[in-house]
Amino acid sequence: MEIVALKEKYGGRLRYIFMKDLQAATSRPDTEEILVKMEDTTGQLAFLKKGYRGIAIEKMDEEWHVRFFLSFPPE
């Protein structure tokens, strides 16, 4: 499952929209990965808009982060 969007739903609360591509290869392309703090929703939205996908939510140094990778690397 990958995070493909972040939308305001249900009384103004933010929700991640997940997708699983059933026809995609099991490995991701070798692209740069970026960590964005969970509370930085503006940053997350910017990366999602650029074609990045969220692949993990991790706790690092007592803060939660979302790990993103570029879904379709530029040619």
N, CA, C, O and CB atoms as a CASP TS submission, in Angstrom:
PFRMAT TS
TARGET T0000
AUTHOR 0000-0000-0000
METHOD Language model
MODEL 1
PARENT N/A
ATOM      1  N   MET     1       0.845  -1.178   0.000  1.00  0.00           N
ATOM      2  CA  MET     1       0.000   0.000   0.000  1.00  0.00           C
ATOM      3  C   MET     1       0.889   1.239   0.000  1.00  0.00           C
ATOM      4  O   MET     1       1.924   1.281   0.664  1.00  0.00           O
ATOM      5  CB  MET     1      -0.961   0.000   1.220  1.00  0.00           C
ATOM      6  N   GLU     2       0.467   2.228  -0.748  1.00  0.00           N
ATOM      7  CA  GLU     2       1.199   3.483  -0.823  1.00  0.00           C
ATOM      8  C   GLU     2       0.254   4.643  -0.573  1.00  0.00           C
ATOM      9  O   GLU     2      -0.918   4.596  -0.948  1.00  0.00           O
ATOM     10  CB  GLU     2       1.892   3.634  -2.189  1.00  0.00           C
ATOM     11  N   ILE     3       0.767   5.675   0.059  1.00  0.00           N
ATOM     12  CA  ILE     3      -0.008   6.895   0.267  1.00  0.00           C
ATOM     13  C   ILE     3       0.039   7.670  -1.040  1.00  0.00           C
ATOM     14  O   ILE     3       1.118   8.003  -1.530  1.00  0.00           O
ATOM     15  CB  ILE     3       0.549   7.754   1.476  1.00  0.00           C
ATOM     16  N   VAL     4      -1.140   7.960  -1.611  1.00  0.00           N
ATOM     17  CA  VAL     4      -1.197   8.669  -2.883  1.00  0.00           C
ATOM     18  C   VAL     4      -1.849  10.043  -2.761  1.00  0.00           C
ATOM     19  O   VAL     4      -1.783  10.847  -3.691  1.00  0.00           O
ATOM     20  CB  VAL     4      -1.946   7.841  -3.895  1.00  0.00           C
ATOM     21  N   ALA     5      -2.483  10.316  -1.610  1.00  0.00           N
ATOM     22  CA  ALA     5      -3.132  11.613  -1.421  1.00  0.00           C
ATOM     23  C   ALA     5      -3.344  11.859   0.068  1.00  0.00           C
ATOM     24  O   ALA     5      -3.312  10.942   0.889  1.00  0.00           O
ATOM     25  CB  ALA     5      -4.484  11.676  -2.185  1.00  0.00           C
ATOM     26  N   LEU     6      -3.560  13.132   0.383  1.00  0.00           N
ATOM     27  CA  LEU     6      -3.884  13.550   1.744  1.00  0.00           C
ATOM     28  C   LEU     6      -5.045  14.519   1.598  1.00  0.00           C
ATOM     29  O   LEU     6      -4.892  15.598   1.024  1.00  0.00           O
ATOM     30  CB  LEU     6      -2.636  14.212   2.496  1.00  0.00           C
ATOM     31  N   LYS     7      -6.215  14.134   2.120  1.00  0.00           N
ATOM     32  CA  LYS     7      -7.420  14.937   1.917  1.00  0.00           C
ATOM     33  C   LYS     7      -8.111  15.251   3.231  1.00  0.00           C
ATOM     34  O   LYS     7      -8.014  14.511   4.209  1.00  0.00           O
ATOM     35  CB  LYS     7      -8.383  14.218   0.989  1.00  0.00           C
ATOM     36  N   GLU     8      -8.806  16.367   3.218  1.00  0.00           N
ATOM     37  CA  GLU     8      -9.609  16.757   4.374  1.00  0.00           C
ATOM     38  C   GLU     8     -10.952  16.040   4.278  1.00  0.00           C
ATOM     39  O   GLU     8     -11.657  16.153   3.276  1.00  0.00           O
ATOM     40  CB  GLU     8      -9.801  18.316   4.442  1.00  0.00           C
ATOM     41  N   LYS     9     -11.292  15.310   5.318  1.00  0.00           N
ATOM     42  CA  LYS     9     -12.531  14.533   5.354  1.00  0.00           C
ATOM     43  C   LYS     9     -13.134  14.616   6.754  1.00  0.00           C
ATOM     44  O   LYS     9     -12.464  15.020   7.704  1.00  0.00           O
ATOM     45  CB  LYS     9     -12.273  13.048   4.949  1.00  0.00           C
ATOM     46  N   TYR    10     -14.381  14.236   6.871  1.00  0.00           N
ATOM     47  CA  TYR    10     -15.029  14.015   8.151  1.00  0.00           C
ATOM     48  C   TYR    10     -14.790  15.139   9.159  1.00  0.00           C
ATOM     49  O   TYR    10     -14.081  14.947  10.147  1.00  0.00           O
ATOM     50  CB  TYR    10     -14.559  12.723   8.726  1.00  0.00           C
ATOM     51  N   GLY    11     -15.369  16.288   8.916  1.00  0.00           N
ATOM     52  CA  GLY    11     -15.281  17.377   9.875  1.00  0.00           C
ATOM     53  C   GLY    11     -13.932  18.071   9.893  1.00  0.00           C
ATOM     54  O   GLY    11     -13.522  18.583  10.934  1.00  0.00           O
ATOM     55  N   GLY    12     -13.233  18.103   8.767  1.00  0.00           N
ATOM     56  CA  GLY    12     -11.976  18.825   8.695  1.00  0.00           C
ATOM     57  C   GLY    12     -10.744  18.039   9.076  1.00  0.00           C
ATOM     58  O   GLY    12      -9.644  18.593   9.069  1.00  0.00           O
ATOM     59  N   ARG    13     -10.884  16.777   9.407  1.00  0.00           N
ATOM     60  CA  ARG    13      -9.714  15.963   9.757  1.00  0.00           C
ATOM     61  C   ARG    13      -9.028  15.460   8.491  1.00  0.00           C
ATOM     62  O   ARG    13      -9.680  15.141   7.497  1.00  0.00           O
ATOM     63  CB  ARG    13     -10.122  14.768  10.657  1.00  0.00           C
ATOM     64  N   LEU    14      -7.696  15.397   8.548  1.00  0.00           N
ATOM     65  CA  LEU    14      -6.928  14.924   7.397  1.00  0.00           C
ATOM     66  C   LEU    14      -6.862  13.406   7.389  1.00  0.00           C
ATOM     67  O   LEU    14      -6.701  12.771   8.431  1.00  0.00           O
ATOM     68  CB  LEU    14      -5.512  15.516   7.408  1.00  0.00           C
ATOM     69  N   ARG    15      -6.987  12.840   6.208  1.00  0.00           N
ATOM     70  CA  ARG    15      -6.932  11.388   6.028  1.00  0.00           C
ATOM     71  C   ARG    15      -5.994  11.054   4.887  1.00  0.00           C
ATOM     72  O   ARG    15      -5.989  11.729   3.858  1.00  0.00           O
ATOM     73  CB  ARG    15      -8.339  10.806   5.760  1.00  0.00           C
ATOM     74  N   TYR    16      -5.198  10.007   5.071  1.00  0.00           N
ATOM     75  CA  TYR    16      -4.357   9.501   3.999  1.00  0.00           C
ATOM     76  C   TYR    16      -5.221   8.637   3.079  1.00  0.00           C
ATOM     77  O   TYR    16      -6.075   7.880   3.540  1.00  0.00           O
ATOM     78  CB  TYR    16      -3.145   8.690   4.566  1.00  0.00           C
ATOM     79  N   ILE    17      -4.989   8.763   1.790  1.00  0.00           N
ATOM     80  CA  ILE    17      -5.648   7.915   0.800  1.00  0.00           C
ATOM     81  C   ILE    17      -4.597   6.929   0.304  1.00  0.00           C
ATOM     82  O   ILE    17      -3.556   7.329  -0.218  1.00  0.00           O
ATOM     83  CB  ILE    17      -6.268   8.764  -0.391  1.00  0.00           C
ATOM     84  N   PHE    18      -4.877   5.638   0.469  1.00  0.00           N
ATOM     85  CA  PHE    18      -3.929   4.583   0.109  1.00  0.00           C
ATOM     86  C   PHE    18      -4.344   3.907  -1.191  1.00  0.00           C
ATOM     87  O   PHE    18      -5.521   3.888  -1.553  1.00  0.00           O
ATOM     88  CB  PHE    18      -3.825   3.545   1.237  1.00  0.00           C
ATOM     89  N   MET    19      -3.355   3.354  -1.885  1.00  0.00           N
ATOM     90  CA  MET    19      -3.606   2.612  -3.110  1.00  0.00           C
ATOM     91  C   MET    19      -2.633   1.433  -3.170  1.00  0.00           C
ATOM     92  O   MET    19      -1.491   1.522  -2.719  1.00  0.00           O
ATOM     93  CB  MET    19      -3.458   3.532  -4.368  1.00  0.00           C
ATOM     94  N   LYS    20      -3.108   0.356  -3.724  1.00  0.00           N
ATOM     95  CA  LYS    20      -2.230  -0.776  -3.995  1.00  0.00           C
ATOM     96  C   LYS    20      -2.398  -1.138  -5.458  1.00  0.00           C
ATOM     97  O   LYS    20      -3.491  -1.496  -5.898  1.00  0.00           O
ATOM     98  CB  LYS    20      -2.550  -1.998  -3.062  1.00  0.00           C
ATOM     99  N   ASP    21      -1.306  -1.042  -6.214  1.00  0.00           N
ATOM    100  CA  ASP    21      -1.319  -1.383  -7.620  1.00  0.00           C
ATOM    101  C   ASP    21      -1.106  -2.888  -7.742  1.00  0.00           C
ATOM    102  O   ASP    21      -0.005  -3.384  -7.504  1.00  0.00           O
ATOM    103  CB  ASP    21      -0.234  -0.588  -8.406  1.00  0.00           C
ATOM    104  N   LEU    22      -2.140  -3.599  -8.107  1.00  0.00           N
ATOM    105  CA  LEU    22      -2.077  -5.063  -8.159  1.00  0.00           C
ATOM    106  C   LEU    22      -1.303  -5.582  -9.360  1.00  0.00           C
ATOM    107  O   LEU    22      -0.948  -6.760  -9.403  1.00  0.00           O
ATOM    108  CB  LEU    22      -3.469  -5.634  -8.182  1.00  0.00           C
ATOM    109  N   GLN    23      -1.033  -4.714 -10.345  1.00  0.00           N
ATOM    110  CA  GLN    23      -0.313  -5.155 -11.532  1.00  0.00           C
ATOM    111  C   GLN    23       1.137  -4.683 -11.546  1.00  0.00           C
ATOM    112  O   GLN    23       1.885  -5.036 -12.457  1.00  0.00           O
ATOM    113  CB  GLN    23      -1.018  -4.664 -12.769  1.00  0.00           C
ATOM    114  N   ALA    24       1.542  -3.907 -10.575  1.00  0.00           N
ATOM    115  CA  ALA    24       2.904  -3.367 -10.540  1.00  0.00           C
ATOM    116  C   ALA    24       3.898  -4.434 -10.099  1.00  0.00           C
ATOM    117  O   ALA    24       3.540  -5.403  -9.429  1.00  0.00           O
ATOM    118  CB  ALA    24       2.980  -2.153  -9.599  1.00  0.00           C
ATOM    119  N   ALA    25       5.139  -4.236 -10.486  1.00  0.00           N
ATOM    120  CA  ALA    25       6.212  -5.127 -10.032  1.00  0.00           C
ATOM    121  C   ALA    25       6.365  -4.968  -8.519  1.00  0.00           C
ATOM    122  O   ALA    25       5.980  -3.946  -7.952  1.00  0.00           O
ATOM    123  CB  ALA    25       7.568  -4.814 -10.772  1.00  0.00           C
ATOM    124  N   THR    26       6.919  -5.970  -7.887  1.00  0.00           N
ATOM    125  CA  THR    26       7.024  -5.933  -6.431  1.00  0.00           C
ATOM    126  C   THR    26       8.106  -4.984  -5.938  1.00  0.00           C
ATOM    127  O   THR    26       8.070  -4.566  -4.781  1.00  0.00           O
ATOM    128  CB  THR    26       7.293  -7.313  -5.905  1.00  0.00           C
ATOM    129  N   SER    27       9.067  -4.633  -6.784  1.00  0.00           N
ATOM    130  CA  SER    27      10.125  -3.737  -6.338  1.00  0.00           C
ATOM    131  C   SER    27       9.895  -2.328  -6.882  1.00  0.00           C
ATOM    132  O   SER    27       9.358  -2.149  -7.975  1.00  0.00           O
ATOM    133  CB  SER    27      11.500  -4.265  -6.780  1.00  0.00           C
ATOM    134  N   ARG    28      10.307  -1.342  -6.104  1.00  0.00           N
ATOM    135  CA  ARG    28      10.200   0.052  -6.524  1.00  0.00           C
ATOM    136  C   ARG    28      11.446   0.439  -7.297  1.00  0.00           C
ATOM    137  O   ARG    28      12.511  -0.146  -7.100  1.00  0.00           O
ATOM    138  CB  ARG    28       9.998   0.987  -5.309  1.00  0.00           C
ATOM    139  N   PRO    29      11.317   1.427  -8.180  1.00  0.00           N
ATOM    140  CA  PRO    29      12.518   1.899  -8.872  1.00  0.00           C
ATOM    141  C   PRO    29      13.505   2.502  -7.884  1.00  0.00           C
ATOM    142  O   PRO    29      13.123   2.970  -6.811  1.00  0.00           O
ATOM    143  CB  PRO    29      12.151   2.930  -9.949  1.00  0.00           C
ATOM    144  N   ASP    30      14.763   2.483  -8.257  1.00  0.00           N
ATOM    145  CA  ASP    30      15.816   3.024  -7.395  1.00  0.00           C
ATOM    146  C   ASP    30      15.785   4.551  -7.472  1.00  0.00           C
ATOM    147  O   ASP    30      16.450   5.152  -8.315  1.00  0.00           O
ATOM    148  CB  ASP    30      17.221   2.473  -7.810  1.00  0.00           C
ATOM    149  N   THR    31      15.010   5.166  -6.586  1.00  0.00           N
ATOM    150  CA  THR    31      14.879   6.626  -6.574  1.00  0.00           C
ATOM    151  C   THR    31      15.178   7.149  -5.182  1.00  0.00           C
ATOM    152  O   THR    31      15.258   6.395  -4.212  1.00  0.00           O
ATOM    153  CB  THR    31      13.463   7.065  -7.026  1.00  0.00           C
ATOM    154  N   GLU    32      15.337   8.437  -5.112  1.00  0.00           N
ATOM    155  CA  GLU    32      15.612   9.113  -3.854  1.00  0.00           C
ATOM    156  C   GLU    32      14.424   8.966  -2.898  1.00  0.00           C
ATOM    157  O   GLU    32      13.269   9.066  -3.310  1.00  0.00           O
ATOM    158  CB  GLU    32      15.926  10.602  -4.102  1.00  0.00           C
ATOM    159  N   GLU    33      14.721   8.729  -1.630  1.00  0.00           N
ATOM    160  CA  GLU    33      13.678   8.692  -0.609  1.00  0.00           C
ATOM    161  C   GLU    33      13.827   9.911   0.284  1.00  0.00           C
ATOM    162  O   GLU    33      14.942  10.342   0.580  1.00  0.00           O
ATOM    163  CB  GLU    33      13.749   7.380   0.225  1.00  0.00           C
ATOM    164  N   ILE    34      12.701  10.465   0.712  1.00  0.00           N
ATOM    165  CA  ILE    34      12.672  11.693   1.507  1.00  0.00           C
ATOM    166  C   ILE    34      11.804  11.471   2.731  1.00  0.00           C
ATOM    167  O   ILE    34      10.747  10.846   2.641  1.00  0.00           O
ATOM    168  CB  ILE    34      12.147  12.894   0.672  1.00  0.00           C
ATOM    169  N   LEU    35      12.244  11.979   3.876  1.00  0.00           N
ATOM    170  CA  LEU    35      11.451  11.934   5.097  1.00  0.00           C
ATOM    171  C   LEU    35      10.822  13.299   5.337  1.00  0.00           C
ATOM    172  O   LEU    35      11.492  14.326   5.235  1.00  0.00           O
ATOM    173  CB  LEU    35      12.318  11.507   6.308  1.00  0.00           C
ATOM    174  N   VAL    36       9.520  13.304   5.659  1.00  0.00           N
ATOM    175  CA  VAL    36       8.797  14.535   5.964  1.00  0.00           C
ATOM    176  C   VAL    36       8.104  14.332   7.303  1.00  0.00           C
ATOM    177  O   VAL    36       7.474  13.299   7.529  1.00  0.00           O
ATOM    178  CB  VAL    36       7.764  14.902   4.831  1.00  0.00           C
ATOM    179  N   LYS    37       8.220  15.322   8.196  1.00  0.00           N
ATOM    180  CA  LYS    37       7.565  15.200   9.504  1.00  0.00           C
ATOM    181  C   LYS    37       6.057  15.058   9.323  1.00  0.00           C
ATOM    182  O   LYS    37       5.468  15.677   8.436  1.00  0.00           O
ATOM    183  CB  LYS    37       7.887  16.425  10.397  1.00  0.00           C
ATOM    184  N   MET    38       5.451  14.256  10.154  1.00  0.00           N
ATOM    185  CA  MET    38       4.025  13.976  10.080  1.00  0.00           C
ATOM    186  C   MET    38       3.187  15.259  10.179  1.00  0.00           C
ATOM    187  O   MET    38       2.175  15.399   9.493  1.00  0.00           O
ATOM    188  CB  MET    38       3.630  13.003  11.187  1.00  0.00           C
ATOM    189  N   GLU    39       3.614  16.187  11.035  1.00  0.00           N
ATOM    190  CA  GLU    39       2.819  17.412  11.199  1.00  0.00           C
ATOM    191  C   GLU    39       3.002  18.399  10.050  1.00  0.00           C
ATOM    192  O   GLU    39       2.271  19.386   9.975  1.00  0.00           O
ATOM    193  CB  GLU    39       3.183  18.089  12.503  1.00  0.00           C
ATOM    194  N   ASP    40       3.954  18.161   9.156  1.00  0.00           N
ATOM    195  CA  ASP    40       4.186  19.034   8.002  1.00  0.00           C
ATOM    196  C   ASP    40       3.279  18.609   6.848  1.00  0.00           C
ATOM    197  O   ASP    40       3.751  18.066   5.849  1.00  0.00           O
ATOM    198  CB  ASP    40       5.681  18.994   7.567  1.00  0.00           C
ATOM    199  N   THR    41       1.992  18.856   6.988  1.00  0.00           N
ATOM    200  CA  THR    41       1.043  18.438   5.956  1.00  0.00           C
ATOM    201  C   THR    41       1.251  19.210   4.658  1.00  0.00           C
ATOM    202  O   THR    41       1.029  18.666   3.576  1.00  0.00           O
ATOM    203  CB  THR    41      -0.389  18.627   6.448  1.00  0.00           C
ATOM    204  N   THR    42       1.675  20.465   4.750  1.00  0.00           N
ATOM    205  CA  THR    42       1.945  21.250   3.543  1.00  0.00           C
ATOM    206  C   THR    42       3.078  20.611   2.740  1.00  0.00           C
ATOM    207  O   THR    42       2.988  20.500   1.517  1.00  0.00           O
ATOM    208  CB  THR    42       2.304  22.712   3.910  1.00  0.00           C
ATOM    209  N   GLY    43       4.133  20.196   3.420  1.00  0.00           N
ATOM    210  CA  GLY    43       5.247  19.522   2.760  1.00  0.00           C
ATOM    211  C   GLY    43       4.829  18.192   2.157  1.00  0.00           C
ATOM    212  O   GLY    43       5.234  17.859   1.043  1.00  0.00           O
ATOM    213  N   GLN    44       4.021  17.432   2.885  1.00  0.00           N
ATOM    214  CA  GLN    44       3.544  16.148   2.365  1.00  0.00           C
ATOM    215  C   GLN    44       2.718  16.355   1.098  1.00  0.00           C
ATOM    216  O   GLN    44       2.889  15.634   0.116  1.00  0.00           O
ATOM    217  CB  GLN    44       2.710  15.409   3.431  1.00  0.00           C
ATOM    218  N   LEU    45       1.821  17.345   1.124  1.00  0.00           N
ATOM    219  CA  LEU    45       0.983  17.632  -0.041  1.00  0.00           C
ATOM    220  C   LEU    45       1.839  18.037  -1.243  1.00  0.00           C
ATOM    221  O   LEU    45       1.549  17.648  -2.375  1.00  0.00           O
ATOM    222  CB  LEU    45      -0.030  18.745   0.289  1.00  0.00           C
ATOM    223  N   ALA    46       2.885  18.812  -0.997  1.00  0.00           N
ATOM    224  CA  ALA    46       3.773  19.248  -2.081  1.00  0.00           C
ATOM    225  C   ALA    46       4.469  18.052  -2.734  1.00  0.00           C
ATOM    226  O   ALA    46       4.557  17.984  -3.960  1.00  0.00           O
ATOM    227  CB  ALA    46       4.822  20.243  -1.549  1.00  0.00           C
ATOM    228  N   PHE    47       4.962  17.113  -1.927  1.00  0.00           N
ATOM    229  CA  PHE    47       5.625  15.936  -2.493  1.00  0.00           C
ATOM    230  C   PHE    47       4.633  15.037  -3.227  1.00  0.00           C
ATOM    231  O   PHE    47       4.955  14.498  -4.285  1.00  0.00           O
ATOM    232  CB  PHE    47       6.331  15.143  -1.389  1.00  0.00           C
ATOM    233  N   LEU    48       3.434  14.872  -2.679  1.00  0.00           N
ATOM    234  CA  LEU    48       2.422  14.065  -3.357  1.00  0.00           C
ATOM    235  C   LEU    48       2.070  14.681  -4.710  1.00  0.00           C
ATOM    236  O   LEU    48       1.882  13.963  -5.691  1.00  0.00           O
ATOM    237  CB  LEU    48       1.159  13.933  -2.483  1.00  0.00           C
ATOM    238  N   LYS    49       1.982  16.002  -4.762  1.00  0.00           N
ATOM    239  CA  LYS    49       1.655  16.701  -6.006  1.00  0.00           C
ATOM    240  C   LYS    49       2.755  16.525  -7.055  1.00  0.00           C
ATOM    241  O   LYS    49       2.471  16.533  -8.253  1.00  0.00           O
ATOM    242  CB  LYS    49       1.429  18.192  -5.731  1.00  0.00           C
ATOM    243  N   LYS    50       4.002  16.368  -6.618  1.00  0.00           N
ATOM    244  CA  LYS    50       5.134  16.189  -7.533  1.00  0.00           C
ATOM    245  C   LYS    50       5.273  14.747  -8.014  1.00  0.00           C
ATOM    246  O   LYS    50       6.156  14.453  -8.819  1.00  0.00           O
ATOM    247  CB  LYS    50       6.420  16.624  -6.855  1.00  0.00           C
ATOM    248  N   GLY    51       4.417  13.844  -7.535  1.00  0.00           N
ATOM    249  CA  GLY    51       4.480  12.457  -7.982  1.00  0.00           C
ATOM    250  C   GLY    51       5.101  11.497  -6.994  1.00  0.00           C
ATOM    251  O   GLY    51       5.291  10.321  -7.306  1.00  0.00           O
ATOM    252  N   TYR    52       5.422  11.985  -5.797  1.00  0.00           N
ATOM    253  CA  TYR    52       5.977  11.101  -4.767  1.00  0.00           C
ATOM    254  C   TYR    52       4.844  10.281  -4.162  1.00  0.00           C
ATOM    255  O   TYR    52       3.682  10.687  -4.185  1.00  0.00           O
ATOM    256  CB  TYR    52       6.723  11.919  -3.659  1.00  0.00           C
ATOM    257  N   ARG    53       5.203   9.118  -3.620  1.00  0.00           N
ATOM    258  CA  ARG    53       4.259   8.257  -2.908  1.00  0.00           C
ATOM    259  C   ARG    53       4.792   7.984  -1.516  1.00  0.00           C
ATOM    260  O   ARG    53       5.994   7.787  -1.332  1.00  0.00           O
ATOM    261  CB  ARG    53       4.019   6.929  -3.675  1.00  0.00           C
ATOM    262  N   GLY    54       3.909   7.971  -0.546  1.00  0.00           N
ATOM    263  CA  GLY    54       4.297   7.618   0.815  1.00  0.00           C
ATOM    264  C   GLY    54       4.390   6.119   0.945  1.00  0.00           C
ATOM    265  O   GLY    54       3.474   5.398   0.548  1.00  0.00           O
ATOM    266  N   ILE    55       5.493   5.642   1.501  1.00  0.00           N
ATOM    267  CA  ILE    55       5.680   4.182   1.595  1.00  0.00           C
ATOM    268  C   ILE    55       5.823   3.691   3.025  1.00  0.00           C
ATOM    269  O   ILE    55       5.779   2.486   3.275  1.00  0.00           O
ATOM    270  CB  ILE    55       6.898   3.766   0.807  1.00  0.00           C
ATOM    271  N   ALA    56       5.994   4.615   3.970  1.00  0.00           N
ATOM    272  CA  ALA    56       6.153   4.184   5.364  1.00  0.00           C
ATOM    273  C   ALA    56       5.895   5.361   6.292  1.00  0.00           C
ATOM    274  O   ALA    56       6.093   6.521   5.932  1.00  0.00           O
ATOM    275  CB  ALA    56       7.571   3.597   5.610  1.00  0.00           C
ATOM    276  N   ILE    57       5.451   5.030   7.489  1.00  0.00           N
ATOM    277  CA  ILE    57       5.322   6.002   8.572  1.00  0.00           C
ATOM    278  C   ILE    57       6.220   5.487   9.681  1.00  0.00           C
ATOM    279  O   ILE    57       6.045   4.369  10.166  1.00  0.00           O
ATOM    280  CB  ILE    57       3.811   6.183   9.058  1.00  0.00           C
ATOM    281  N   GLU    58       7.194   6.318  10.085  1.00  0.00           N
ATOM    282  CA  GLU    58       8.227   5.866  11.020  1.00  0.00           C
ATOM    283  C   GLU    58       8.386   6.851  12.171  1.00  0.00           C
ATOM    284  O   GLU    58       8.195   8.056  12.009  1.00  0.00           O
ATOM    285  CB  GLU    58       9.568   5.684  10.294  1.00  0.00           C
ATOM    286  N   LYS    59       8.735   6.320  13.327  1.00  0.00           N
ATOM    287  CA  LYS    59       9.048   7.162  14.477  1.00  0.00           C
ATOM    288  C   LYS    59      10.562   7.263  14.599  1.00  0.00           C
ATOM    289  O   LYS    59      11.258   6.256  14.723  1.00  0.00           O
ATOM    290  CB  LYS    59       8.416   6.594  15.788  1.00  0.00           C
ATOM    291  N   MET    60      11.062   8.504  14.561  1.00  0.00           N
ATOM    292  CA  MET    60      12.497   8.742  14.677  1.00  0.00           C
ATOM    293  C   MET    60      12.710   9.864  15.685  1.00  0.00           C
ATOM    294  O   MET    60      12.142  10.948  15.545  1.00  0.00           O
ATOM    295  CB  MET    60      13.133   9.099  13.290  1.00  0.00           C
ATOM    296  N   ASP    61      13.521   9.606  16.693  1.00  0.00           N
ATOM    297  CA  ASP    61      13.823  10.615  17.711  1.00  0.00           C
ATOM    298  C   ASP    61      12.549  11.223  18.290  1.00  0.00           C
ATOM    299  O   ASP    61      12.433  12.444  18.399  1.00  0.00           O
ATOM    300  CB  ASP    61      14.704  11.717  17.121  1.00  0.00           C
ATOM    301  N   GLU    62      11.605  10.380  18.656  1.00  0.00           N
ATOM    302  CA  GLU    62      10.345  10.783  19.283  1.00  0.00           C
ATOM    303  C   GLU    62       9.435  11.612  18.379  1.00  0.00           C
ATOM    304  O   GLU    62       8.485  12.225  18.866  1.00  0.00           O
ATOM    305  CB  GLU    62      10.636  11.562  20.524  1.00  0.00           C
ATOM    306  N   GLU    63       9.707  11.643  17.060  1.00  0.00           N
ATOM    307  CA  GLU    63       8.844  12.341  16.110  1.00  0.00           C
ATOM    308  C   GLU    63       8.451  11.368  14.996  1.00  0.00           C
ATOM    309  O   GLU    63       9.237  10.509  14.597  1.00  0.00           O
ATOM    310  CB  GLU    63       9.558  13.606  15.523  1.00  0.00           C
ATOM    311  N   TRP    64       7.225  11.522  14.508  1.00  0.00           N
ATOM    312  CA  TRP    64       6.739  10.679  13.434  1.00  0.00           C
ATOM    313  C   TRP    64       7.036  11.330  12.089  1.00  0.00           C
ATOM    314  O   TRP    64       6.891  12.541  11.925  1.00  0.00           O
ATOM    315  CB  TRP    64       5.234  10.416  13.589  1.00  0.00           C
ATOM    316  N   HIS    65       7.455  10.505  11.128  1.00  0.00           N
ATOM    317  CA  HIS    65       7.791  10.955   9.781  1.00  0.00           C
ATOM    318  C   HIS    65       7.110  10.046   8.755  1.00  0.00           C
ATOM    319  O   HIS    65       6.814   8.883   9.031  1.00  0.00           O
ATOM    320  CB  HIS    65       9.332  10.968   9.569  1.00  0.00           C
ATOM    321  N   VAL    66       6.872  10.605   7.568  1.00  0.00           N
ATOM    322  CA  VAL    66       6.386   9.822   6.431  1.00  0.00           C
ATOM    323  C   VAL    66       7.545   9.721   5.441  1.00  0.00           C
ATOM    324  O   VAL    66       8.158  10.729   5.089  1.00  0.00           O
ATOM    325  CB  VAL    66       5.098  10.480   5.764  1.00  0.00           C
ATOM    326  N   ARG    67       7.837   8.511   4.998  1.00  0.00           N
ATOM    327  CA  ARG    67       8.900   8.280   4.012  1.00  0.00           C
ATOM    328  C   ARG    67       8.264   8.283   2.624  1.00  0.00           C
ATOM    329  O   ARG    67       7.309   7.549   2.369  1.00  0.00           O
ATOM    330  CB  ARG    67       9.658   6.922   4.286  1.00  0.00           C
ATOM    331  N   PHE    68       8.802   9.114   1.729  1.00  0.00           N
ATOM    332  CA  PHE    68       8.302   9.247   0.375  1.00  0.00           C
ATOM    333  C   PHE    68       9.353   8.787  -0.633  1.00  0.00           C
ATOM    334  O   PHE    68      10.551   8.892  -0.372  1.00  0.00           O
ATOM    335  CB  PHE    68       7.892  10.694   0.098  1.00  0.00           C
ATOM    336  N   PHE    69       8.913   8.282  -1.772  1.00  0.00           N
ATOM    337  CA  PHE    69       9.805   8.000  -2.893  1.00  0.00           C
ATOM    338  C   PHE    69       9.133   8.540  -4.151  1.00  0.00           C
ATOM    339  O   PHE    69       7.909   8.653  -4.210  1.00  0.00           O
ATOM    340  CB  PHE    69      10.115   6.454  -3.020  1.00  0.00           C
ATOM    341  N   LEU    70       9.938   8.871  -5.153  1.00  0.00           N
ATOM    342  CA  LEU    70       9.405   9.402  -6.400  1.00  0.00           C
ATOM    343  C   LEU    70       8.852   8.242  -7.215  1.00  0.00           C
ATOM    344  O   LEU    70       9.591   7.360  -7.652  1.00  0.00           O
ATOM    345  CB  LEU    70      10.496  10.181  -7.199  1.00  0.00           C
ATOM    346  N   SER    71       7.540   8.260  -7.411  1.00  0.00           N
ATOM    347  CA  SER    71       6.854   7.158  -8.069  1.00  0.00           C
ATOM    348  C   SER    71       7.258   7.014  -9.528  1.00  0.00           C
ATOM    349  O   SER    71       7.480   5.898  -9.998  1.00  0.00           O
ATOM    350  CB  SER    71       5.364   7.349  -7.971  1.00  0.00           C
ATOM    351  N   PHE    72       7.356   8.111 -10.245  1.00  0.00           N
ATOM    352  CA  PHE    72       7.709   8.079 -11.661  1.00  0.00           C
ATOM    353  C   PHE    72       8.925   8.963 -11.857  1.00  0.00           C
ATOM    354  O   PHE    72       8.780  10.167 -12.069  1.00  0.00           O
ATOM    355  CB  PHE    72       6.520   8.546 -12.564  1.00  0.00           C
ATOM    356  N   PRO    73      10.144   8.384 -11.790  1.00  0.00           N
ATOM    357  CA  PRO    73      11.344   9.194 -11.891  1.00  0.00           C
ATOM    358  C   PRO    73      11.415   9.934 -13.221  1.00  0.00           C
ATOM    359  O   PRO    73      11.013   9.396 -14.252  1.00  0.00           O
ATOM    360  CB  PRO    73      12.572   8.327 -11.713  1.00  0.00           C
ATOM    361  N   PRO    74      11.926  11.170 -13.205  1.00  0.00           N
ATOM    362  CA  PRO    74      12.032  11.930 -14.450  1.00  0.00           C
ATOM    363  C   PRO    74      12.991  11.254 -15.411  1.00  0.00           C
ATOM    364  O   PRO    74      13.972  10.642 -14.988  1.00  0.00           O
ATOM    365  CB  PRO    74      12.490  13.364 -14.170  1.00  0.00           C
ATOM    366  N   GLU    75      12.713  11.361 -16.703  1.00  0.00           N
ATOM    367  CA  GLU    75      13.569  10.735 -17.716  1.00  0.00           C
ATOM    368  C   GLU    75      14.619  11.690 -18.218  1.00  0.00           C
ATOM    369  O   GLU    75      15.425  11.326 -19.074  1.00  0.00           O
ATOM    370  CB  GLU    75      12.741  10.234 -18.880  1.00  0.00           C
TER
END
